[in-house]
């Protein structure tokens, strides 16, 4: 007999609540427990779709502490869904450790398809999507310069996330290492009212964002080395 799923990885909208799937709603209503990165943020989403299942905090600061207990509960038949604040869990978000431990303990895991911010940003950039690399977040300090030097030689399209208050610093550093003429596409507030994508050379895009207040989550797409 096929193994019954115990843990569901459920992507949530990255901005527009209409982007949730019917299947995601069905799963969230059916499980015994929903693990959420921030229960306040997820509470708004769940209330909107009238999902009243038990909610528990699961984030980067407590995932090691709660892991053993969650595995025990899953092994004993508790059905759970893991969600993040936005997008697909375990993509630059907590979730990797839980999935790995489930596999070690023969607990069936199912990941639903759904929103991930870098995918629409990558497609909208107009750069090659045949081959690309996803870098998550660049190191803030230690190892940052080494990573930038590595990216300068990357032939494939590069995608990574950045916070709004670091955007200009990152664009300036990229210009120094990759050259100001390297093409880049910056998307912010994807699926939201003030969604914006700016594509051009690093010099042009840096100038654009230096003249305005920067808000929202940021995805940076860089064209590979010519």
N, C-alpha and C positions, 0 to 999 in steps of 0.2 A: 504493500500500500504506500502511496506517496506520503512523504512527511508533511505534517501540518505546520504552516508558518506560525512562528512564535513572535518574531520581531519584524515589523514593517518599517522600512525607511521611507518617510513620506515627505516629498518636496512641498514647500508652501510658496505662495506668491511672493515675488520680490518687490512688489509695489501695488499693482492692481489686483484686488481681491477676486476679480472675475477670472483670473488665470488659474485658480485652483481647479483640479479635475474632479469629475463626478466620482471617480474611483477613490480619490484621496478622501473625499468627504465620507464615502461609505466605509472605508477602513477606519477612519478616526472615530466614527460613531460605533464601530463594532468591537474595538479593543477594550481591554480591562483598564489599561493605564497608558497615558500619553506622556512621554518624556519631552520636555521643552527646554530650550536654551534659556529663555527668559519667560517665566510664566505670565508676567504682565503683558508683554508683547503678544504672546501666543493667545492669551486670554481674550484679547480683542478679536482675533481671527476666529477663535472657536465660538465666541458669543455671536458673531455675525452669522455663522452657519448653524447656530442652535445645537452645538456639540457640547454636551454636558458631562462627558466622561472625566474620570479622575485625572488630575494634572500634577506632574512632579517635575521639580527642577533638575536638569541635567546639563551641566556646562563645563567649560574647560577647567574651572577651579575645583570642581567636586567629582569629576568623572572617575579618577583613580579611587577615591574613597567609596563611591557607591557601586563600583563595578561588580564586586563579588556578590553583593546582595541582589543586584539585578539579574545576574546569571543564575543565581539560586531560584529566584522567582520565575524566570523564564523556563528553567528546567522543570519546575513544578507545575507548568501549564498556564502561567499568566501570559496573556496576549498583550503585547506592547506595540506602540508606534513611536518612533523617534522623529521629532521635527526640530528645525532650527528657526531662528527669527525670520529668516527669509531664504528661499532657495533650497537646494538639496543638502541635507545633512552630510557631514564628513568631507564636503568640498570647502576647504579652508574654514571648517566649523567642526565642533565636537562630533564624534560618531565613529571614527576609525577604531578606537580601542574596543568599543562595545561590539562592533561587527567582528573584529578579530577574535575576541573571546567567545563569541557565539559559535564561530566556525570551529574553534578548538574544542568546544563542548558539544559539538554535533547538534546545535540549535539552529533550526532553519531560519534563514533571513531572506526577506524579499524586498527589493528596492523598486518603488514605483517611479515611472518616468515623470519628469516635471521640470519646473523652472530652475535654471542656473544662469546667473547674471552674465558670465563671460561669453555664453553662446550667442545671444543676440548682438552683443557688442562686436564679436568676431565677425559675424555675418555682415553687419552694417558697415564695417571698416572698408570693405571692398578689397582687402588683402587676401592672398592665397589661403584657402582653408583646406587644401589637400593634405598638408602636413603643418602641424602647429604644436607649440609647447605651452603648458599652463604652469605658471610659476607661483600661484597663490599670492602671498604678500612677500615683498622683498624684506630681507633683514633690516631692522631699524639702524643698527650700529655695527656690531661684530659680523664680519663677513659680507657686508653690503658692497664694498668696493670690489671685492673678488667676484661677487655675483654679477655686478654690472660689467666687469671686464669679460666675463664668460658670455653674457648676453650679446656683447658687441660682435662676437664671432658666430653667433647663431644664424644659420641659414633659413630656418623655419620661422613662420610667423609666431610672435610671442604674445601671450596674454597674461596679465596679472592684475591684482586688485590694489587699490591705494585709497587712503583716507583723504578727505578734502583738504585738511590742514597740511598735508605733506605733498600735495600734488605739484605745486610749483617747484619745491625743492627737488622732487624726483625728476621732473621734466628738465630742469637745469642740469642735473647730474647726468641724465641721459644724453643731453646735447654735448656735454663735455667728453663723454666716453664714446658715444656712437656717432657723433657729428651732428651739427644742427640741421643738415639736409635730410637726415633719415626720416622717413614718413611714419607718422603715428596717428592713431585715432583714439580719442578720449570720449567715453560715454559716461553720463551721470544720470541719476534719477530714472533709470530704465523702467519703463511701463507706467511711470507717474506723470502727473500733469506737466511738470517742468522738465520733462525728459529732453536731453540735449546730447548730440554727438558732433564733435568737431574733428575733422580730418585734414591733415596737411603735413608740412615739415615740422620737426620739433621746434624750430624757431617760430613758425607761424602759430602753432597751437599754444606755445608758451606765452606768446604775446597776447593771444585772445584771453586766456585765463588770468593773466596778470592785470587785466583791466576790469575785473568783476569780482564779486563775492562768490566764493565757491561753496556749494552745499551738496549734500547727498553722497551716496556711495559711488565710487569711481572704478571704472574698468579701463585699463590702458592696453591698447593693442599696438604692437610695433611690427613694422614690416621687417622681414628677415634681411640679413646682410646681402647686398646685391652680388 
